[in-house]
């Protein structure tokens, strides 16, 4: 969450001149609108201050509770936390400028694109970002995952095929005995593929954790579920995969 909330804070116009009470409201907006949580707890709001290198105000709980009694009320108490009243949510959305935040996110993604070598993967990333800019967040995540997996397949075939096949041969949970070409990777589950990559020391355990977490995100987005896929989540997802896979493992 640290990078996400820091980007959010930096997108606020004249952020340094905002009062602590105003920042409490904005961080509730970040947690419940940008991240899509049902509610924001006082602890989470305080953590937002810390993530932005700001001193959290004393009595965050009291400030949130006071917002229940103002006229009109700023917050609603739900599920052990708080969310914004409709009028406050609309007011903050207008204040922040949804288009400005999307533009900033797009600029960050385009910055990643410039780091990728010319070729088919850069073109694919370009189309992935086009999906985001068109508002197709689920498609962005699905395409981002395809890009990362295709890059890993190419890296293994070029540099680590012996190590991968040695690890594959020891794994009794896969019917496939050897990989010879790209299409062979499709004969195993993606979660199993990541396990074998880690067992063969092709990827670090930290990278495996990042990929496993993002595989869960991809799976949620690939189904017609009711989850909300926020711009912040999309940015974190694409950044994770480009920085930790496409740029890390050179083909």
Phi, psi and omega in degrees: 000337187304309182296320183296314183288329177294318176297320179299313180299317181292341179277350182280126179292130181055044183302322184293343181263359180287140176289163179297322179296320179295322179291326175301314179298317182293323179288328173296320176300313180303312185291321187265333180259307182291313180273345176077021178288154177292327182204162177244130179268158176304322179298316180295321178297316178298321179296328177297318177301312181298320180295336179262013181060040177241145176286125179290138179292154175286145175071044177300320178301317181294321179295319179293318179296322179297327179293346175283337188255354179290162180239111356286158181296145179271326187236165171237137179272120180216141171048041178076010180215203184226147168224166186281142168299153184307315183295325179289320179299316179293319181296316180291323178299317179293320180296317181286322181081091183304322182295325180292321179293317179297320179297319179295318179297317178299319180297321178297316180294320178295329175297321176296319181302321181294338180280342185275140180299151176299142179145192186296325181289324176295320178296321179293319177296322177302315179293325177299315179292326175302322178298316179298314183293340176270000179087009182266076186293320179296318179296323178300314181293318180298315180290324177299321179293317178301317179301313182295317181294317179299322179294317178296319177303313182295320180297316180295314181299326183274324190238334192228025185294320180299313181295319180296314181293327177296318178290321179300319182296334181274346185270113182278355181272005181233131179288331180293133182260331184207145175255128179242333182215170186303318184298338180296331181296333182289351180276004177228154177294149181298323179296321178291321177303316180294321178299316181293320176301319180290317180298329180273004182059030176282322175238154177283168178293326178296317178294321178300317179298317179299314182292321180296317179296319181285336173296320177297319178297314180301317181298320179295323183280337183281344179260153179283059181272174182266011182289150177264126180259103185279161177300322180297319179295319180298315180300313180298320181298308183294318178300315179305311187286321180290312183291321188262354178231296188297317181274336184281320185252098184284135179257000000 
